[in-house]
Amino acid sequence: MEDKKRIYETQKNMLRYIGDMYQRSRREIDCCQFDSVMPAGLANDRQLVYLIDRALEDCSNDTKLIIRNDFLKKSEPQWYRNYYNATTYYRRRRRAVEEFMHCLNI
């Protein structure tokens, strides 16, 4: 049981890092599109955003909702209250992290 908890915590930390990179890349893309400037380094940001968005498309609706709100955008801390009770949310979040990481082949 301890190993499963450790694996989940590791996956969650990796997903937080991926989410931070995703947010940074989205900001870079948005800023460059606003300025009408497309530097060569923007290709990596576009590839990252595409990869994450594409992996998310392969996930269930619950996973999409949870991953977007918990990791890919800045949502209010208890956004899930409009959708789930706390117990259901935490159970589904665990599944969502596992499913999304599987879709990313991590």
N, C-alpha and C positions, 0 to 999 in steps of 0.2 A: 504493500500500500504506500509506503514511504517513497518508493521509486516512482510510482505514478504521480504522486504529488510533486516530486522534484521535476519530473519531465514536464508536467503542466506548467509549473512556475518558469521553467526554462523557455518553453514555447511562448508563454505570455510575455516574458522579457524580450524575446526575439521579435515578437509581433509589435511591441511598443517601439522598438528601434526601427522596424520596417515602417511603422506608421509615421514616425518622425521624419524619416527619409521621404516618404510619400508626400507629406505635407510640405516639406521644403521644396521638393520637385514641382508640386502643383503651384506653389507661390512663384517659383522661377519662371515657369511656363506662362502663368497669368501676367506677370510683370513684363516679360518679353513680348507677349502678344499686345499688351497695352501700349508699349513703347514702339511697336512695329520693328523690333530688332530681334533677329534670330541668330545668336552666337552658335558656333559649332558645338560647344559643350552642352547645348540644350538637347541634343540627340539622346544623351544618356538619361536625362530627366524624363523625356518622352517615353523612352523604352521602359523605365521603371514604372511610370504611371500606367502605361498600357499593360504591363505584366500583372500588376496588382489588380487593376480593373478587370482584366480578362479572367484571372483566377477567381475573383469574386462572382463573376457571372456563372461559374460552374457550381456555386454553392447554393444551399437551401435558402429560402427567404429569411428564416430566423438568423442564419449565419450572416447573411448580407447585412441585415439590420444591426446586429450586435457588433460585427467587425467595423462597419462604417462608423457607428456612434462611439464605440469604445476606443478604437485605435486609429482610424483614418481621418477623423475630423474632430474638432474641438466641440464636443457636446457638453451640456450641463451634466454634473456628476450623477444625478439620479434620473436621467432621461428615460430609463426603462420603466418607470412607474406607470407611464401611459400605456404600456404594452403587457407587462408581466408583474406578478408579485415577486418579492425578493427571492424566495426559494426557487421558483421556476426560472427566473433570470440567471441566477448563478449556475444552476444545472445546465441550462442551455448555453451559457457563455463558455463553459468548459467544453461542451461538444462543438461549439462554433470555432473555438481556437484550434481544436484538433482537426476539424474538417478543413478549415482554411489553410492550415499548415500542410495538410495532405495535398490540397489543390496546388500549393506552391512547390510541392515535391521536397519539402524540408522535413 
